[in-house]
């Protein structure tokens, strides 16, 4: 950050942006306390210096291009030195401002030209706010800074199917701040049916694409539960947003003809929907008609502001602030048009290694073109290493949960949590039956199973298909698919659980291990002496692998990717005793201390 104060001269506390350390902040406070109000107001030169400071920092690589860099102008908006023509100042600022910069205006002092401050902020992806001196000005300033210091998302775009909606209000937003809200309203066309699909794309320290489906028949039902609601609330909200949007457009209208056209639209909508605006008024009349009271919208004449906290003298400051928070590398394309039935990603590799159900491991051996399966009978709460690859820095672990009751003298276990950790970037994705969590450093983001979404950050992409599965892709070379299995609500025995599928073409390093990872390097194996077993439906055979001779049984397991309810049968040769002889060592050696742990035993 840095500080620029200006009167007839323009001074910089620091010519370059500096980190917000405790020492720098203390020095900045001391500088501000010693500013003396005098002279004129050179707004144009101060803003030019602020933009130049941000441009210089950006060119030197000090500012992440995905970040929110802000210039905060604190002034009465009345230039008296240098360039004093307001329209020229607006043009100058708009000409030099980069798309990744924003300008915010705080109108403070006596005789504020708030209209100018609002226009110049709106033109440059910011907003304006008046600071009232007859209230607690300090508290107003703190509230304003608190709001803009917490940008959560930027470049937000919301799209709907073209044949589903009409007369939609603003659908693109430059920023979303913590504690604020974005509202989009419009008219739903009959062709949309009862379900409306929307697709939201946004950028932050990650890229997010979220697909949602809403049952429109439930809207009125939900609104009726709200105390503030009334009949036709949604329609009035649409009118309110549209009028507000048109008023903003009117203030920036480049020609008188355009301004007149917008004035007509605002007036017509305001009268139709009974809103008091700067262009309409409310006439209140007594029953006998003898008394009339005209209530119009609070206007903003230049003389209408109260006395400034500093008296008639003026202090003007521009703050140039770097990214808050430092958002990271990623790329986002324009939001695609949502269509009914869209899913974010659904590519099922034909041949995979999988762990599903109790937990049943199925390992595909491509050279032999056969599947080998085994069970792991571990305890609830244990975390098993599935893939541990120090070469690529990828870890895939799973935590076991159990059924609610013992059945046939056995407590069945399933995977209740799957974690994918990418060590080089410190990104972890944790999937449970309740939610999907993406963590990077102190940033922790939660996503629900109830909406399709796509999120990208630091080489890790998450693709969620609503109430079905999630695919985690690491650096485009390793893919993990996790299936969600739901049971009846309040089932007396069974619980929700997860299945995991890993393609054979995942590009692990030669160091990969884990219950599944060890088979990325296919072992030498021979199968012979195939004969009828005790169960005529299950043949038996002898398998030689890793220097061990094993008795194996022909059986089948389920693949739930294409038929989530019944699954499809996958025939495999079953290894008894928790995979003994087929996996390296004993299964207990694959128990790790936490979800992001690498395997240490091999």
N, C-alpha and C positions, 0 to 999 in steps of 0.2 A: 504494500500500500504506500501511498504518499499523500501529501497535503499541499494544496496550492491556495494561497490567500491573495486577494486582489482588491485594490481600490483603483487609483489612477495608475499604479504599478502592479505588476504580477510577480509574486515571489513563490518559490518552491521550497518547502521544508527539506525535501530530498529530490534531486534531479532524476533519480532512478527509483523504481519500486524496490522496497525493502521487505524482508520477512516480518511477519507480525509477532516478533518475540517480545518478551516482557520489557526488555531494555528499550527497544524501539518504540513500543507503545507509550512507555513512560516519557520518553523524549518528545514524542508527538504531542502528548497532553501538555507538557510544559511549553511547547511552541505555541499551541493554541491559546493557552492562558495569557500569553504575552502579546497576542495580537491586539493592536489598538485601532478602533474604528476611525477612519479619516479619509478625506478625498472622495474621488468618484467611484465609478463602477465599470470596469473593463471586462464585461462578460465574454465577449468574443475571444479576446486574447487568452483569457483563462481557460476556456474550453478547448481552444486550439492546443495549448500547452498540455492539457490533460490527455487529449487524444494522442498527441505525439509521444507522450510518455508510455502509453499503452502499446502503441505501434512499435516503438523501439524495443520494449520488453518482449513483445511477440516475435519480432524479427530475430532477436537473440536467443529464442527458444526458452525464455523464462516463463512463458505463459502457455499452458496447454490449450490448443485451439478448440478443444471441446468444452472448455471452462466457461463460466459466466464472469466476465470482466465488466465492472461497473464504474461509471463516473457519476458521482452524486453532487449535484449543484445545489448549494445553499445560498439563496439570494432573494431579493425582492423582485427580481426580473425587470429592473429598470436601468438599462445601460446609459451611462452618461459620458464615458470616455472611450476613445477608439471608435470602432464600428458601433453606431447606435441604432441603426435601422434594424428593426426586429426581423423582418423577412430575410434580410441579408445574413443576419446571424444564423437563422434557421438553415439557410442554404449552405452556409459555410460548414456548419456542424455536420449536416447530412452528407456533404461531399467527402469529408475526411473520415467519418465514422466507419469502422469495419463491421461486418455482420455479426461478429462474435462479441462486440462491445454493446453496452446498453447505457442509456443516460436516464438518471432519475433526478427529479427536481423537488426541492423543499422550499416552499414559499414562506418566508419569514421576514418580519420587519413591518415598517409602516408603509402604506401605499403600495401593496403588492400587486404586480401585474400577473395574476395567477393564470389568466388565459394564455399568455405567452409561455409561461413555464410548463403548462400542461401540453401545449402544442409541440414544443421542442422535445419533451420527454416521449410523447406518444409516437413522434416521427422516428425515434431512435430506440424503439423496443423497450421503453421504460414506462414509468408512471410518475405522476406528480401528487404531492400532498401539501396541504396548508398546515402550518403550525400556528395555532391560535395563542396569542400572548396572554389573553385573559384566563387561560387555563394553565395547567402545569405543562409548560413548554418542554421542560426536561423529560417528562414522562412520555410526551408525544414523540420526541426525537428517539428515545430508547425503543418505543414500540415500532417505529418505522424501521430503524436499523435492525432490530431483531427479526422483522419479517423478511427483509431483503437479504439478510446474511445467511438464509437457509434455503437456497435454491435446491430443489429435489430433482426436477426434470427440466429439459429444454427441448425445443423443436418438437412440440407435441402435435400430432395430427390425428384426427378422428374421422373415419370414413364409414359410409353405409352403402349398401347396394343401391345402384342408381334408380332402380324401379321401386324402391321401398319408401323413400322419404322425399319431401319437398319443403321449400322455404326454411331451410336449416340455418340457424344462427352461426356465429363464428365457430369454425371447426379446427382452426390451427392456432396455436398459442406458442409464444416464444419461450416462456418460462412458467414453471409451476413452483411456488414457494411453499415451504412447510407451514401448515396452518391455514392455507388459503383453499379455494375450491375453483374448479372449472365446471361450468354448466353449459351444455349444448341442448338446444330445444328445436323442434321442427314438427311438421305435419307428417304423420304416417299415412302412406297411400294404401288403398284397399288391397293392392297386389302383394303387400308385405305379409299378409296372413296374420297369425296371432303371435309370431315370433320375429323379433327384430335383431339382426346381427350387426355388430359394430366391430371395427378393427382400429385399435389405438396403437400408434407408434410413437416412441419418445426416446430421447437420448439423455444419458447422465454419465456416471462412471461406468455404465453398461448400456447396451442397446436393448430396448424392450419392445416387443410387439405382442399385443394382448387382444385376443378375440373373445367377445362376450355375446351371449344370447339372452334376450330378455323376453319374458312372457308379458305382452302388452295388456292382456286382460287383467293382470294383477296390479297395474299402475294405479287405477282409481281406488282399488282396495287398500293399497299401501298409503296413498295420500289421505284417505279418509281417517286413518289412524293418527294423523298428525293434527295437533290442536290448531296450528296456523292455517291449515288447508281449508278450502271451500270448493264448491262446485265450479268446475272449469279452471281449477288452479293451474294446470299444465298450460292451458291456452294463454292465461294471463302472464305466466312466467315467460312464455315465448314472446309475447308482445313487449314485456319489460326489457328482455335481452335485446330484442330487435331495435327498439327505440334507443336504448343505450348505445348500441353499435352505430346507429345512424347519426346520433349526436356527435360521436367521436369522428365519424367520417366528415360531418359537416364542418367541424372545427378545422379540419385539414383540407377542406375543399379548395382546389387550385383556382377555380373560376367562380364568378358570381352566378353564372347560369347553373353550375353544378350545385352551388349552395342553395339556390332557390328550389331546385328539384328535391333536394334532401329535406328542406324545410317543409315542403308540401307533404312529403311522405311521413315525416315525424308528426306533423299536426294531425293528419288523417288518422294515423294509428293511435295517437294520444287521445283523440276524441272518441274513437271507436271503443277503446279499452279503458277510458276514463283514468288516464294518468296525468298528473300535474308535472309539467316539464318546463324548461326555460322558454318554451314557445306556447304554453297553454296555462290556463288559470282556472281556479275553482271559485264559483260565485255561491256564497252561502247567504240565503235570504230567510228572514223571519217569517212566521206563518201569516202575519198580517201584511207582509210586504213592505213595511216601513223601514226595516233595517237590512242593510246589505253589507256583506263582508267579502272582500276579494282576497282569496288566498292564492298567491302565485308561487312558483318555484323560487327558492333562494337564488337570486342572481349573484353575479360576481363582478360588480363594478369595481373599477380600479380603486375607488375611494372607500370601498366597503370594508377593508381590513382594519382590524384593531391595531393599537399601538404595538410596536415591536419591543422585544425584551431589551434591546439596546438603545431605545429612544429613537430620535429622528436620524442619528448617524447610522451608517450602514456598514456591516461587516459581511463580506462575501467570501465563500470558500468553495473549492472544488476538491472532492476526494477522488482519487483514482485508485481503484481497488483491484487486485489480481484475483484469480480463481478462488471461489469459496463454494463447495470444497474442490480440491484438485481432481477434476474428472479425467478419466483415462482414455487410452486409445481404443477406438472401434470405428466402424463405419456403418451408417444407416442409410438405406435407400428410401425413396419416397414411399409412403404407405400404399400398399396395393389395394385394389378395390375388393372389399369383402363380398363373398358370394355365399349363398346358402350351401351348407355342407362343407365349407372350407375347413381344412385342417392346416396347421402350421407346417408339419413335416410328417410324412408317413412313408418311409422306405424300409422295408423289411428284408434284411439279407437272407438269402435262401438257406445258408448253412451257418449255424452259430453254435457256440457253447452256451449252455443255459443252466440256471439253477432255479427251480420252481417247486412249489408245493412243500414237501416235508423234510428238510430241503433236499430235493433230488437233483444231483449234479449229472448233466449229460455232456460228455466231451466228444466232439466230432473229430475223427482222425481222417483227414482228406486223402492221404495217400492210400489208405486201406479202404476208404469210402464206407466206414462203419462208425457206429456210435457206441460209446461205452458209458455206462451209468453207475452211480454209487450214491449211497446215502451217507450223511454225517449225523450221528446221534450225539449231539452236544447239548449243553444245558442252556436254558433261557438266560439272556443277558450276555452270553459269550459273543465276542466279536471275532469273526473268521476272516482271514486274509484270502481274498479271491484272486486279486492281481496285485503284485508288488514289483514294480519295475523301476529300480534306481536309475537305469539308463535314460528313460524318458521322463522320470519324475512323476509317474502316474501310480496312484494307489486306488484300488477298489476293495472296500471292506463291507461286510454285512453283519448286522446284529440280530441275534435270534430272539424270537418271542415264542410263547407257547399257547396252546389251547387253554380254555378255562377249566377243563376237567380232564382227569385221567381216563383214557378209553383203552380197554383190553390190556390193562396193566402197563400202559405206556402213555407218557405225556408227549404228544406230538409237538414238534417245533417248526417254525417257519421264519423267514426273514421279515422283520418288521421295520428295519431301517437299512438303507443302502447308502454308502458314502463314496463319492469320487473326489479324490484330492489331486490337484495338479501343483506339485511342489515348486517348480520354477517361478510361478507367478503367485503362489500362495493363495490359490482359489480353491475352495471346497464346495461341493454340492451335496447336500444331505437330503435324501428322499425318505419320507415316512408315509404311512397310510393317511396322515392328516394334511401334510403340506410338503412343499419343496423349498429348501433354504439354500441360498447362495451367499457365501461368506468370503470377503476379501479384506484382510486386515480388520479394522474396526467396523467396516461396513457389512451389515447383515440384512439381507432382503428375503422376505417371505412371499411365496406364491402358492395359490390354492389349486387344488385339483379341479375346481369347478369352472375353470375357464382355460381355453387354449391360449398359449402364449409362446413367444420366442424371445430369449434373452441372450445377449452376447457380452462377454467381458474377458479381456486378457487371454484370448485364445481358447476360451471355453464357451460353448454354445449349448443352451438348454432349450429343447423343443418340447412343450407340454401339449398333449392332446387330451382334451377335457375328459375327466373321469375314465381314462383309459391307460395311457402310458406316457412316459417321459424318456426322451433320448438325449443323452449327454455326449457331446462331441468335443474331443480335446485336440486342438491344433489340426483338425481335419484328418488325423491319422488314426485315432482311437475312438471307438464309439461304444457306448454302454446304453442298453435299453432296459428300462425298469417297468414292469407291468404291475398295475394295481388290481388286486383281487378283493372284491367286497363280498361280505356274507350278509345274511339277513340281519336286520337291525335287532339288537338284543338277543342274538342267537345264544342258546344256553351253553354251547360248547365251543363253536368255531369263532375265529377272529379274522379281521381283515389282515392281509399279508401281501408281500411283494414277490415278484419273480424277476430274475435278471437274465438278460440275453446278451452275449458278446460275439460279434462276427469273427469268423476265422481269419479274415483279412486285416484285422487290427495290426498295426505296425509297431509291435513291442520291440524292445532291444533284446539282445541275447541274455541279459541279466534278469529277465522277467521270471517271476516265480509266483507262488500262491497256489491255492487249490485248483484254480483254472489256468492261471498264467504260466505254470510250468509246462503246459501242453502246447504253448505257442511254438515250441520246438518239438515236433512230433517224435515220440520215442519209437524205437524198433519194436515190433510186436508181431507175433504169429498166433494164429488161431487154428486149432485142429481137433480131431477126435470129437466131432459134433455128433451127438446121439440123443435119443429120447431120454427125457428126465422123469422124475417121479410124477410130475404133472405133465400129462400128454400134450398140453398146450404150450409148455415151456421146455425147449430143448436145452441141453447142457453141452459144454465144450471145455477144452483146456486152452488157456491163454498163457503164453510166455511173453513177459514184458519186464524190463529193468532187472533182468536176472532172476525173476520170480516166476514160478509155475503156479497158476491160479485156476481153480474150478469156477467157471462162470455159467450163468443161467440166462437164457434168452427171454426177454420180457419187453415191456413197453412203458413209456412215460408219456406225459402230455405236453404238447406245445400249445400255449394259449394265445399266441399272437394273432392268429386269424379267426379263431373261434373262442372268444373270451369266456363263454359260458360252459361249453362242453370240452373244448380243446381238441386237438387232433393227435392221433397216436403216433409216437416215434418209437420204432423198435430199436432195442439196444441190448448189449451184453452187460449183464449186471454183475458188479464186483461186490462180494460180500464183506462183512466186517469193516464197514466205514471206509471202503476203498483201499484196504490194507494190501500192499504189494503193487498197487497201480499208482498211488500217489507216493511221493517221496516221504519217508518217515511215517510218523503216526499223526492222525488228524489233530491231536491235542497240540502239536507243535505249530499249528496254523492259527492258534488263538492269540490275538494281539490286544494290547492294553486299551487302545482307543480307536475311534473311527478313521483317523488320519495316519495311523501308524504303518510304517514299512515293516515287512517281515524280516526278522533278524536271525532266524535259526538256520537258514540255508545259504 
